Each structure stands twice: as C-alpha cells, then as structure tokens.
Amino acid sequence: MLELLRVGVLASGRGSNLEAILKACRRGEIKAEVVIVLSDNPEARALKIAREYGIKALYLDPAAYPSRQAYDLAMAGELEAAGVELVALAGFMRLLSPAFLERFPQRVINIHPALLPAFPGLNAQRQAWEYGVKFSGCTVHFVDAGVDTGPIIAQAVVPVLPDDTPETLAERILAEEHRLYPQVIGWLAEGRVKLEGRRTMVINR
C-alpha cells in the first residue's frame, strides 16, 4: 500500500487553501493525506470543509489555556496523537511559539500572499498594491519563530496590472496559492526538498 505523508492543517478562516490541498489529495496528485484540521476560530469555514471530507476537525479555544505556550502545546499534542508528519498553516492567524516549533522541527510550512521577504504580515496584497510594485505573488516557506521569516521553499509570480485593485490582485494571487501549496506538499511527501541553512533545493525525480 502506498505510504502517504500525514498532514495536519491549522486554519482560522475560509479554508480555501485547505480545500485545494484536499482536492489534490483526493485526485491522487500528491502522496499525502490530511488527517486532522485544527482551528482557533469556532466559525472557521475550514472546519466545515474538513468535516465534509470526513476529516477530524477540532476547535481549540485559546482562552481556555493559561498561556500561548500552553495552547500551542495542546495543539501539538492533538497533531502528534493523529500521527501528523507535516504541519501546514492555511490562513492560521496566530504566531506559533518556539515550544510548538520544537515539536515539529523543519516540518511546519506556511503560504503567504506576497513574494517574501517583501510585505510580510497582514494584508500583504494591499501592502504590495499600495507600494506600487509591478509584480507580486505568493511564497511557501518553512515556519520559524518570526513573522513570515522562515526559509523559502517556492514562489509564484503574479503581475500587478494597471487597473488592479487590492481585491482583484488578491484573487489572482489566491489562484496561484491553490496551485503552489499542494505542489510543495507533494515535493515534501516525496522527500525532494532539502534545506541547507536558509537555502532550499528541490531535487528532480
């Protein structure tokens, strides 16, 4: 039987990247399976999507824990209990603590809607549009303790058109996110991503 990479997803919102990953898994395009979805938002559509796919979906209330670290360790415990090998952030709106990252060394990834290191943090599409850049895009990167500062795995470029608004730019970037994120998870499932310092390499098959 084919061994599939067991993925846990952390999401806070609509779950469109989660859905893109789930569709790629279902189509057999990547050697991975999402086994659990965790959220800090009880209303997150991502939880509904996960349940529709028959995947364990849990809301963990940050207010129920005495500290950020305690909350992160509770999440880590759920992920470990599910046998998660890779953690994918999909619109997760909390900064992960070192205590969490130590439990999954070089096994936590995120997708950001800009070409890092430019425009980290919130509202990256609007940041890029207001700055007047001619190209933006999205970045998949390993997660470290900073804000969108981890080593870059892959990027996709999206031109900024003269008549773009932050909203239309965000829509076109999102389409690239939905393509790139499952692709990178597929590379990781095949052991093709190598990290040396801050530099990553994707090994051809």
Backbone as CSV, one residue per row, in Angstrom:
resi,resn,N_x,N_y,N_z,CA_x,CA_y,CA_z,C_x,C_y,C_z
1,MET,0.844,-1.188,0.000,0.000,0.000,0.000,0.881,1.241,0.000
2,LEU,0.472,2.258,-0.756,1.243,3.479,-0.869,1.277,4.215,0.461
3,GLU,2.481,4.572,0.921,2.625,5.348,2.150,2.354,6.811,1.842
4,LEU,1.416,7.398,2.548,1.066,8.796,2.353,1.574,9.640,3.507
5,LEU,2.088,10.818,3.194,2.520,11.764,4.216,1.301,12.248,4.993
6,ARG,1.351,12.147,6.304,0.218,12.532,7.151,0.352,14.022,7.491
7,VAL,-0.625,14.793,7.047,-0.589,16.251,7.169,-1.648,16.721,8.154
8,GLY,-1.250,17.649,9.026,-2.192,18.347,9.886,-2.260,19.795,9.447
9,VAL,-3.458,20.345,9.370,-3.636,21.713,8.893,-4.171,22.588,10.024
10,LEU,-3.559,23.763,10.184,-4.045,24.782,11.117,-4.664,25.899,10.295
11,ALA,-5.899,26.251,10.594,-6.615,27.251,9.798,-7.499,28.098,10.706
12,SER,-7.658,29.363,10.323,-8.504,30.271,11.098,-9.715,30.774,10.329
13,GLY,-9.746,30.569,8.999,-10.770,31.237,8.215,-11.484,30.367,7.215
14,ARG,-11.544,30.858,5.968,-12.413,30.259,4.953,-11.935,28.909,4.454
15,GLY,-10.660,28.611,4.591,-10.177,27.274,4.258,-10.005,26.988,2.786
16,SER,-9.799,28.029,1.946,-9.680,27.758,0.508,-8.394,27.010,0.182
17,ASN,-7.311,27.320,0.875,-6.078,26.567,0.634,-6.195,25.143,1.170
18,LEU,-6.872,24.974,2.303,-7.149,23.629,2.799,-7.906,22.833,1.749
19,GLU,-8.919,23.442,1.153,-9.717,22.738,0.158,-8.885,22.372,-1.070
20,ALA,-7.979,23.272,-1.466,-7.104,22.966,-2.603,-6.215,21.766,-2.292
21,ILE,-5.713,21.696,-1.071,-4.878,20.561,-0.661,-5.702,19.280,-0.653
22,LEU,-6.906,19.351,-0.096,-7.765,18.166,-0.028,-8.128,17.649,-1.416
23,LYS,-8.394,18.560,-2.338,-8.724,18.145,-3.706,-7.534,17.461,-4.366
24,ALA,-6.323,18.010,-4.150,-5.119,17.393,-4.726,-4.894,16.003,-4.148
25,CYS,-5.156,15.853,-2.844,-5.026,14.530,-2.215,-6.040,13.563,-2.794
26,ARG,-7.281,14.023,-2.904,-8.350,13.144,-3.387,-8.107,12.699,-4.821
27,ARG,-7.550,13.599,-5.633,-7.257,13.254,-7.033,-6.009,12.382,-7.169
28,GLY,-5.299,12.176,-6.074,-4.092,11.366,-6.132,-2.907,12.082,-6.748
29,GLU,-2.961,13.410,-6.796,-1.875,14.187,-7.394,-0.657,14.274,-6.484
30,ILE,-0.882,14.134,-5.183,0.224,14.203,-4.228,0.134,13.018,-3.276
31,LYS,1.287,12.566,-2.810,1.348,11.399,-1.923,1.181,11.844,-0.468
32,ALA,0.024,12.419,-0.189,-0.239,12.971,1.139,-1.711,12.809,1.475
33,GLU,-2.010,12.868,2.763,-3.395,12.869,3.229,-3.504,13.794,4.438
34,VAL,-4.564,14.594,4.471,-4.842,15.435,5.631,-5.589,14.582,6.643
35,VAL,-5.044,14.495,7.859,-5.635,13.608,8.866,-6.324,14.374,9.989
36,ILE,-6.033,15.676,10.116,-6.666,16.469,11.162,-6.573,17.948,10.786
37,VAL,-7.622,18.703,11.159,-7.634,20.158,10.971,-7.962,20.788,12.322
38,LEU,-7.128,21.726,12.738,-7.333,22.449,13.991,-7.571,23.917,13.702
39,SER,-8.424,24.553,14.511,-8.687,25.972,14.331,-8.820,26.674,15.677
40,ASP,-8.465,27.954,15.684,-8.663,28.813,16.854,-9.956,29.618,16.729
41,ASN,-10.749,29.324,15.695,-11.969,30.070,15.414,-13.125,29.089,15.248
42,PRO,-14.104,29.115,16.153,-15.190,28.133,16.059,-16.029,28.284,14.798
43,GLU,-15.992,29.478,14.179,-16.788,29.735,12.982,-15.996,29.526,11.688
44,ALA,-14.785,29.062,11.788,-13.948,28.903,10.593,-14.600,27.942,9.607
45,ARG,-14.717,28.389,8.369,-15.278,27.525,7.326,-14.377,26.309,7.089
46,ALA,-13.089,26.463,7.418,-12.155,25.342,7.255,-12.611,24.116,8.035
47,LEU,-13.203,24.310,9.202,-13.682,23.177,9.993,-14.826,22.467,9.271
48,LYS,-15.711,23.253,8.677,-16.836,22.678,7.931,-16.327,21.884,6.722
49,ILE,-15.363,22.454,6.010,-14.803,21.768,4.845,-14.179,20.435,5.262
50,ALA,-13.397,20.460,6.345,-12.754,19.227,6.810,-13.789,18.157,7.124
51,ARG,-14.859,18.535,7.806,-15.893,17.551,8.164,-16.586,17.007,6.927
52,GLU,-16.772,17.867,5.923,-17.388,17.401,4.675,-16.524,16.339,3.998
53,TYR,-15.213,16.416,4.219,-14.290,15.437,3.649,-14.059,14.253,4.591
54,GLY,-14.774,14.239,5.719,-14.631,13.131,6.662,-13.364,13.172,7.484
55,ILE,-12.815,14.367,7.665,-11.550,14.541,8.395,-11.827,15.099,9.784
56,LYS,-11.100,14.615,10.767,-11.251,15.116,12.129,-10.984,16.615,12.160
57,ALA,-11.929,17.375,12.735,-11.826,18.832,12.772,-12.114,19.294,14.190
58,LEU,-11.160,20.013,14.772,-11.285,20.436,16.165,-11.108,21.936,16.311
59,TYR,-11.969,22.539,17.114,-11.783,23.919,17.554,-11.160,23.886,18.934
60,LEU,-10.029,24.543,19.084,-9.391,24.698,20.396,-9.461,26.169,20.773
61,ASP,-10.074,26.472,21.894,-10.300,27.844,22.336,-9.047,28.388,23.026
62,PRO,-8.400,29.390,22.448,-7.192,29.935,23.092,-7.453,30.454,24.501
63,ALA,-8.672,30.945,24.751,-8.994,31.497,26.073,-9.046,30.429,27.161
64,ALA,-9.103,29.169,26.761,-9.183,28.078,27.730,-7.819,27.673,28.271
65,TYR,-6.760,28.315,27.777,-5.401,27.940,28.172,-4.712,29.126,28.847
66,PRO,-3.848,28.864,29.827,-3.268,29.958,30.612,-2.213,30.774,29.873
67,SER,-1.684,30.253,28.776,-0.631,30.975,28.061,-0.619,30.544,26.605
68,ARG,0.062,31.342,25.807,0.250,30.999,24.392,0.963,29.662,24.264
69,GLN,1.970,29.443,25.108,2.722,28.196,25.021,1.842,27.004,25.373
70,ALA,1.005,27.154,26.398,0.125,26.056,26.794,-0.837,25.706,25.654
71,TYR,-1.342,26.734,24.975,-2.240,26.498,23.843,-1.511,25.778,22.716
72,ASP,-0.322,26.253,22.407,0.458,25.636,21.335,0.792,24.187,21.646
73,LEU,1.100,23.908,22.905,1.425,22.532,23.274,0.192,21.639,23.196
74,ALA,-0.984,22.203,23.474,-2.219,21.429,23.320,-2.442,21.093,21.851
75,MET,-2.204,22.069,20.968,-2.311,21.795,19.531,-1.309,20.729,19.115
76,ALA,-0.077,20.867,19.577,0.961,19.895,19.227,0.561,18.492,19.667
77,GLY,-0.045,18.391,20.864,-0.480,17.092,21.360,-1.539,16.459,20.469
78,GLU,-2.488,17.265,19.994,-3.526,16.742,19.089,-2.915,16.271,17.770
79,LEU,-1.972,17.057,17.252,-1.322,16.699,15.992,-0.511,15.417,16.134
80,GLU,0.216,15.316,17.224,1.030,14.112,17.451,0.151,12.881,17.643
81,ALA,-0.967,13.058,18.344,-1.883,11.934,18.558,-2.463,11.437,17.241
82,ALA,-2.577,12.333,16.270,-3.086,11.960,14.947,-1.981,11.438,14.028
83,GLY,-0.752,11.381,14.530,0.351,10.858,13.732,0.816,11.801,12.641
84,VAL,0.657,13.110,12.862,0.999,14.097,11.843,2.512,14.163,11.632
85,GLU,2.900,14.169,10.364,4.315,14.275,9.996,4.672,15.659,9.450
86,LEU,3.684,16.376,8.922,3.887,17.715,8.382,2.717,18.584,8.818
87,VAL,3.048,19.807,9.294,2.016,20.765,9.690,1.969,21.861,8.634
88,ALA,0.777,22.086,8.067,0.595,23.122,7.055,-0.330,24.202,7.607
89,LEU,0.147,25.437,7.620,-0.678,26.563,8.045,-1.445,27.070,6.824
90,ALA,-2.746,27.224,6.980,-3.587,27.671,5.866,-4.476,28.804,6.384
91,GLY,-3.919,30.003,6.379,-4.659,31.137,6.920,-4.806,31.065,8.428
92,PHE,-3.796,30.541,9.100,-3.806,30.462,10.561,-3.275,31.780,11.108
93,MET,-4.073,32.448,11.941,-3.795,33.834,12.295,-3.084,34.008,13.636
94,ARG,-2.383,32.987,14.069,-1.621,33.086,15.320,-0.146,32.774,15.042
95,LEU,0.714,33.482,15.734,2.150,33.218,15.646,2.475,32.018,16.524
96,LEU,3.144,31.025,15.963,3.473,29.817,16.712,4.687,30.046,17.594
97,SER,4.643,29.499,18.782,5.729,29.666,19.753,6.871,28.699,19.458
98,PRO,8.075,29.015,19.936,9.191,28.072,19.791,8.871,26.696,20.367
99,ALA,8.071,26.654,21.439,7.715,25.367,22.048,6.983,24.465,21.055
100,PHE,6.132,25.047,20.222,5.441,24.269,19.199,6.407,23.841,18.110
101,LEU,7.200,24.784,17.621,8.106,24.502,16.506,9.136,23.443,16.863
102,GLU,9.535,23.389,18.127,10.499,22.375,18.558,9.928,20.962,18.454
103,ARG,8.609,20.848,18.504,7.978,19.526,18.401,7.919,19.044,16.946
104,PHE,8.016,19.994,16.001,7.960,19.646,14.577,9.094,20.353,13.827
105,PRO,10.336,20.005,14.128,11.461,20.729,13.516,11.494,20.573,11.999
106,GLN,11.514,21.734,11.316,11.535,21.775,9.847,10.372,20.970,9.245
107,ARG,9.273,20.938,9.965,8.092,20.202,9.493,6.839,21.062,9.582
108,VAL,7.030,22.389,9.637,5.891,23.314,9.637,6.078,24.268,8.462
109,ILE,5.038,24.355,7.606,5.130,25.233,6.439,3.934,26.181,6.414
110,ASN,4.098,27.254,5.668,3.050,28.270,5.546,3.039,28.796,4.116
111,ILE,1.897,29.339,3.704,1.835,30.053,2.433,1.449,31.497,2.722
112,HIS,2.173,32.407,2.073,1.989,33.844,2.303,1.690,34.525,0.973
113,PRO,0.712,35.434,0.925,0.314,36.044,-0.348,1.164,37.242,-0.774
114,ALA,2.464,37.049,-0.816,3.405,38.056,-1.318,4.715,37.341,-1.605
115,LEU,5.612,38.044,-2.296,6.930,37.489,-2.585,7.870,37.879,-1.450
116,LEU,7.935,37.018,-0.443,8.824,37.290,0.692,10.263,37.391,0.214
117,PRO,11.086,38.209,0.892,10.826,38.867,2.175,10.042,40.167,2.093
118,ALA,9.540,40.542,0.924,8.721,41.750,0.822,7.327,41.509,1.400
119,PHE,6.814,42.493,2.089,5.427,42.545,2.554,5.019,41.367,3.432
120,PRO,5.728,41.151,4.532,5.305,40.128,5.487,4.093,40.613,6.286
121,GLY,3.505,39.708,7.055,2.423,40.095,7.951,1.073,40.172,7.259
122,LEU,0.167,40.935,7.880,-1.215,41.000,7.421,-1.376,41.889,6.192
123,ASN,-2.438,41.613,5.435,-2.830,42.443,4.289,-1.684,42.624,3.288
124,ALA,-0.999,41.540,2.999,0.179,41.620,2.134,-0.182,42.081,0.726
125,GLN,-1.340,41.655,0.222,-1.727,42.048,-1.129,-1.924,43.565,-1.210
126,ARG,-2.595,44.119,-0.202,-2.796,45.579,-0.176,-1.456,46.300,0.015
127,GLN,-0.592,45.749,0.853,0.740,46.354,1.033,1.450,46.468,-0.315
128,ALA,1.438,45.382,-1.082,2.125,45.370,-2.373,1.490,46.358,-3.342
129,TRP,0.168,46.381,-3.386,-0.561,47.286,-4.288,-0.276,48.745,-3.936
130,GLU,-0.331,49.069,-2.644,-0.088,50.452,-2.221,1.356,50.883,-2.468
131,TYR,2.271,49.943,-2.387,3.681,50.276,-2.624,3.960,50.537,-4.097
132,GLY,3.111,49.967,-4.953,3.266,50.198,-6.388,4.172,49.223,-7.097
133,VAL,4.344,48.025,-6.522,5.192,47.040,-7.191,4.540,46.581,-8.491
134,LYS,5.351,46.121,-9.422,4.849,45.644,-10.711,4.581,44.145,-10.694
135,PHE,5.171,43.448,-9.730,4.952,42.012,-9.588,4.764,41.689,-8.114
136,SER,3.825,40.805,-7.841,3.660,40.251,-6.503,3.540,38.740,-6.658
137,GLY,2.867,38.081,-5.745,2.743,36.635,-5.864,2.538,35.980,-4.523
138,CYS,3.020,34.753,-4.386,2.888,34.026,-3.133,4.150,33.218,-2.867
139,THR,4.329,32.878,-1.599,5.529,32.188,-1.137,5.147,31.056,-0.196
140,VAL,5.688,29.874,-0.422,5.601,28.784,0.554,6.944,28.714,1.264
141,HIS,6.894,28.720,2.594,8.145,28.754,3.362,8.027,27.900,4.615
142,PHE,9.178,27.470,5.100,9.219,26.841,6.410,8.929,27.909,7.461
143,VAL,8.315,27.514,8.554,7.944,28.448,9.607,9.003,28.447,10.696
144,ASP,9.409,29.651,11.081,10.261,29.806,12.254,9.529,30.711,13.245
145,ALA,10.233,31.207,14.257,9.576,31.972,15.322,9.253,33.404,14.913
146,GLY,9.705,33.851,13.734,9.417,35.201,13.280,8.120,35.270,12.493
147,VAL,7.830,36.464,11.978,6.636,36.676,11.157,7.027,36.539,9.690
148,ASP,6.719,35.404,9.101,6.994,35.141,7.678,8.484,35.277,7.352
149,THR,9.329,34.773,8.241,10.777,34.915,8.075,11.500,33.595,7.811
150,GLY,10.780,32.489,7.736,11.441,31.194,7.568,11.968,30.982,6.161
151,PRO,12.825,29.983,5.968,13.413,29.700,4.657,12.362,29.461,3.581
152,ILE,12.587,30.054,2.423,11.642,29.979,1.305,11.817,28.662,0.553
153,ILE,10.690,27.990,0.281,10.711,26.749,-0.490,10.390,27.020,-1.957
154,ALA,9.327,27.784,-2.204,8.904,28.046,-3.585,8.102,29.337,-3.636
155,GLN,8.112,29.963,-4.819,7.352,31.195,-5.030,6.691,31.161,-6.403
156,ALA,5.571,31.864,-6.507,4.895,32.045,-7.789,4.680,33.541,-7.989
157,VAL,4.958,34.015,-9.197,4.901,35.444,-9.501,3.577,35.789,-10.178
158,VAL,2.975,36.886,-9.744,1.734,37.397,-10.322,1.952,38.858,-10.697
159,PRO,1.754,39.243,-11.962,1.919,40.647,-12.333,0.821,41.509,-11.714
160,VAL,1.200,42.729,-11.362,0.224,43.702,-10.877,-0.209,44.537,-12.076
161,LEU,-1.466,44.455,-12.452,-1.975,45.110,-13.648,-2.346,46.567,-13.366
162,PRO,-2.314,47.418,-14.389,-2.599,48.844,-14.175,-3.964,49.109,-13.548
163,ASP,-4.955,48.271,-13.878,-6.299,48.504,-13.348,-6.624,47.625,-12.141
164,ASP,-5.621,47.002,-11.556,-5.844,46.167,-10.382,-6.318,46.991,-9.196
165,THR,-7.104,46.345,-8.360,-7.392,46.808,-7.008,-6.760,45.794,-6.055
166,PRO,-6.651,46.108,-4.774,-6.145,45.087,-3.847,-6.950,43.796,-3.915
167,GLU,-8.249,43.919,-4.196,-9.113,42.744,-4.221,-8.869,41.895,-5.463
168,THR,-8.741,42.522,-6.624,-8.510,41.725,-7.839,-7.118,41.101,-7.816
169,LEU,-6.155,41.836,-7.283,-4.811,41.271,-7.147,-4.839,40.066,-6.214
170,ALA,-5.545,40.197,-5.100,-5.633,39.097,-4.136,-6.263,37.862,-4.768
171,GLU,-7.274,38.057,-5.629,-7.926,36.915,-6.284,-6.954,36.158,-7.173
172,ARG,-6.143,36.886,-7.922,-5.211,36.215,-8.829,-4.068,35.558,-8.062
173,ILE,-3.645,36.179,-6.977,-2.635,35.544,-6.127,-3.197,34.262,-5.516
174,LEU,-4.458,34.309,-5.076,-5.071,33.134,-4.451,-5.102,31.946,-5.403
175,ALA,-5.360,32.200,-6.675,-5.355,31.108,-7.652,-3.984,30.436,-7.705
176,GLU,-2.922,31.223,-7.603,-1.569,30.651,-7.590,-1.295,29.919,-6.280
177,GLU,-1.814,30.436,-5.175,-1.671,29.740,-3.893,-2.256,28.328,-3.991
178,HIS,-3.446,28.234,-4.587,-4.131,26.943,-4.688,-3.357,25.952,-5.547
179,ARG,-2.555,26.440,-6.471,-1.713,25.575,-7.298,-0.410,25.219,-6.577
180,LEU,0.226,26.240,-5.976,1.579,26.069,-5.446,1.612,25.273,-4.143
181,TYR,0.661,25.524,-3.250,0.732,24.887,-1.925,0.644,23.361,-2.015
182,PRO,-0.350,22.802,-2.735,-0.356,21.339,-2.868,0.897,20.802,-3.554
183,GLN,1.417,21.544,-4.531,2.620,21.102,-5.228,3.796,20.961,-4.261
184,VAL,3.969,21.941,-3.384,5.073,21.881,-2.421,4.867,20.733,-1.436
185,ILE,3.642,20.530,-0.989,3.368,19.397,-0.097,3.705,18.087,-0.806
186,GLY,3.417,18.021,-2.096,3.791,16.842,-2.869,5.298,16.634,-2.904
187,TRP,6.046,17.717,-3.091,7.521,17.608,-3.076,8.008,17.086,-1.727
188,LEU,7.438,17.624,-0.644,7.850,17.197,0.695,7.491,15.733,0.924
189,ALA,6.325,15.318,0.430,5.911,13.925,0.585,6.876,12.975,-0.108
190,GLU,7.483,13.452,-1.198,8.431,12.633,-1.955,9.870,12.810,-1.480
191,GLY,10.074,13.604,-0.419,11.419,13.816,0.114,12.323,14.610,-0.804
192,ARG,11.730,15.462,-1.622,12.519,16.175,-2.633,13.018,17.544,-2.174
193,VAL,12.610,17.999,-1.002,13.022,19.327,-0.530,14.166,19.177,0.463
194,LYS,15.292,19.789,0.148,16.459,19.748,1.015,16.771,21.160,1.507
195,LEU,17.039,21.279,2.790,17.300,22.577,3.413,18.745,22.624,3.892
196,GLU,19.469,23.644,3.416,20.846,23.875,3.861,20.940,25.326,4.312
197,GLY,21.008,25.532,5.641,20.962,26.877,6.157,19.610,27.493,5.839
198,ARG,19.624,28.623,5.132,18.376,29.250,4.703,18.003,28.863,3.265
199,ARG,18.856,28.139,2.598,18.615,27.830,1.194,17.960,26.465,1.061
200,THR,16.910,26.403,0.219,16.272,25.128,-0.045,16.534,24.725,-1.494
201,MET,16.520,23.443,-1.707,16.669,22.891,-3.045,15.574,21.871,-3.272
202,VAL,15.000,21.869,-4.459,14.027,20.857,-4.837,14.717,19.914,-5.812
203,ILE,14.847,18.673,-5.404,15.576,17.675,-6.186,14.667,17.094,-7.242
204,ASN,15.118,17.026,-8.462,14.340,16.424,-9.535,14.211,14.939,-9.315
205,ARG,13.132,14.376,-9.798,12.903,12.945,-9.640,13.928,12.145,-10.433
